[in-house]
Amino acid sequence: MAMAAHIHVKPEDHILTIQEAIEPVYNRLSLECEARIIDAAVRAGWSADEALAAIEDLRKRDVLESTH
């Protein structure tokens, strides 16, 4: 049975920042989530454009609320 090697790297030795490391996963999940929301809206009778506008409005609201 092979043993897994554990490599411990100190934060100051990282080549990437945490943001750079997670950005591809974050972007993929964000796109997947948006696609699911649009699909659900279209199945419920709204247009994709209406869904996109609603998503954009929610994002703007989140930004405004986070600055207060």
C-alpha positions as a printed NumPy array, in Angstrom:
array([[  0.   ,   0.   ,   0.   ],
       [  1.543,   3.301,  -1.095],
       [  1.767,   6.068,   1.453],
       [  0.793,   9.563,   0.405],
       [  3.558,  12.106,   0.701],
       [  2.66 ,  15.237,   2.617],
       [  4.512,  18.301,   1.497],
       [  4.256,  21.285,   3.786],
       [  4.847,  24.632,   2.136],
       [  4.962,  27.776,   4.2  ],
       [  2.672,  30.615,   3.007],
       [  5.672,  32.82 ,   2.213],
       [  6.999,  30.1  ,  -0.128],
       [  3.813,  29.882,  -2.221],
       [  4.235,  30.757,  -5.875],
       [  0.604,  31.868,  -6.219],
       [ -1.573,  33.96 ,  -3.976],
       [ -4.707,  32.307,  -2.628],
       [ -6.749,  34.465,  -4.991],
       [ -4.74 ,  33.278,  -8.008],
       [ -5.043,  29.681,  -6.861],
       [ -8.819,  29.679,  -6.436],
       [ -9.733,  32.041,  -9.29 ],
       [-10.211,  29.312, -11.956],
       [-12.541,  27.321,  -9.694],
       [-14.402,  30.46 ,  -8.602],
       [-14.917,  31.531, -12.223],
       [-16.077,  28.077, -13.313],
       [-18.558,  27.815, -10.443],
       [-19.797,  31.351, -11.036],
       [-20.509,  30.597, -14.697],
       [-22.157,  27.291, -13.819],
       [-24.357,  28.985, -11.225],
       [-25.355,  31.755, -13.621],
       [-26.226,  29.205, -16.314],
       [-28.432,  27.288, -13.869],
       [-30.223,  30.462, -12.782],
       [-30.854,  31.47 , -16.398],
       [-32.072,  27.97 , -17.241],
       [-34.477,  27.995, -14.297],
       [-35.779,  31.449, -15.239],
       [-36.344,  30.413, -18.855],
       [-38.148,  27.243, -17.753],
       [-40.336,  29.421, -15.512],
       [-41.317,  31.619, -18.457],
       [-38.895,  34.55 , -18.354],
       [-36.446,  35.335, -21.121],
       [-32.709,  34.828, -20.811],
       [-32.284,  38.598, -21.166],
       [-34.642,  39.189, -18.241],
       [-32.721,  36.666, -16.164],
       [-29.393,  38.298, -17.004],
       [-30.787,  41.733, -16.115],
       [-32.051,  40.402, -12.782],
       [-28.673,  38.799, -12.018],
       [-26.913,  42.067, -12.82 ],
       [-29.316,  43.99 , -10.566],
       [-28.632,  41.552,  -7.727],
       [-24.879,  41.945,  -8.196],
       [-25.2  ,  45.737,  -8.093],
       [-27.292,  45.492,  -4.929],
       [-24.706,  43.222,  -3.303],
       [-21.949,  45.704,  -4.099],
       [-23.959,  48.598,  -2.707],
       [-24.834,  46.701,   0.463],
       [-21.255,  45.62 ,   1.026],
       [-20.028,  49.22 ,   0.933],
       [-22.418,  50.383,   3.654]])
